[in-house]
Amino acid sequence: MTAAAGFQSLTFERLSESEQINRSRTFLAQIRTRRTVRDFSPEPVPFELIENAIAAAATAPSGANQQPWTFVLVSDADVKQRIRAAAEAEEKLSYEQRMSQEWLDALAPLGTDWHKPHLELAPYLIVVFRQAYSEHTDPNTGETARIKHYYTEESVGIAVGILLAALHLSGLATLTHTPSPMKFLTEILNRPVNERPYLVIPVGYPAEDAQVPIITKKSLDEVLVHVGSST
């Protein structure tokens, strides 16, 4: 097929079936060891690991290829402290006033509460923002037009999934944190009005005495619905 204007030939490596299966099994075994960690070590992390993981996340597919994400990387101790203080204030209200008893009961086996020391202890916080729209200024007229972004929630969610996998495969521990409301992140990090806080990801090495809850994941039979033949 002849490439049309604005297109180019796909670069794709066709693997042998044995290599495909080997890579698939290796990835599955590695990703199954990923756990949400709340006990972090303050030990420094090679900066390139974070850069590479964010670069990998930025390759994610997105609606109309608008790439509606911003990854704000925070390592400044004062800024992390401010984020922790603001997050704990919101979380304390949630646990004591906003959450239903049903919600609290669902969280109980995980041992969570409004205290969030990991927001200071982890060497890095990756604060993910979703760009609801962008703006373009015409260099000739100086007029600024708003450009709507499409499927931003889904697009950023896919990017975050790649980010978490990349960080895990780099030998780092992570936590997904979604304080509600999250407007304080916009204010503390001085982000523009078109960006919406999406997620906070503390990143680092786990503490030597880190504990995680004993949980199980649904079996493949519970999550996979196959319509058709496997041959």
Stockholm file with secondary structure:
# STOCKHOLM 1.0

chainA/1-231         MTAAAGFQSLTFERLSESEQINRSRTFLAQIRTRRTVRDFSPEPVPFELIENAIAAAATAPSGANQQPWTFVLVSDADVKQRIRAAAEAEEKLSYEQRMSQEWLDALAPLGTDWHKPHLELAPYLIVVFRQAYSEHTDPNTGETARIKHYYTEESVGIAVGILLAALHLSGLATLTHTPSPMKFLTEILNRPVNERPYLVIPVGYPAEDAQVPIITKKSLDEVLVHVGSST
#=GR chainA/1-231 SS CCCCTTCCCCCCCCCCHHHHHHHHHHHHHHHTTCCBCCCBCCCCCCHHHHHHHHHHHTTSCCGGGCCCEEEEEECCHHHHHHHHHHHHHHHHHIIIIISCHHHHHHHGGGTCCSCCTHHHHSSEEEEEEEESEEEEECTTTCCEEEEECCSHHHHHHHHHHHHHHHHHHTTCEECCBCCSSCHHHHHHTTCCTTEEEEEEEEEECBCTTCCCCCCCCCCHHHHCCCCSCCC
#=GC SS_cons         CCCCTTCCCCCCCCCCHHHHHHHHHHHHHHHTTCCBCCCBCCCCCCHHHHHHHHHHHTTSCCGGGCCCEEEEEECCHHHHHHHHHHHHHHHHHIIIIISCHHHHHHHGGGTCCSCCTHHHHSSEEEEEEEESEEEEECTTTCCEEEEECCSHHHHHHHHHHHHHHHHHHTTCEECCBCCSSCHHHHHHTTCCTTEEEEEEEEEECBCTTCCCCCCCCCCHHHHCCCCSCCC
//
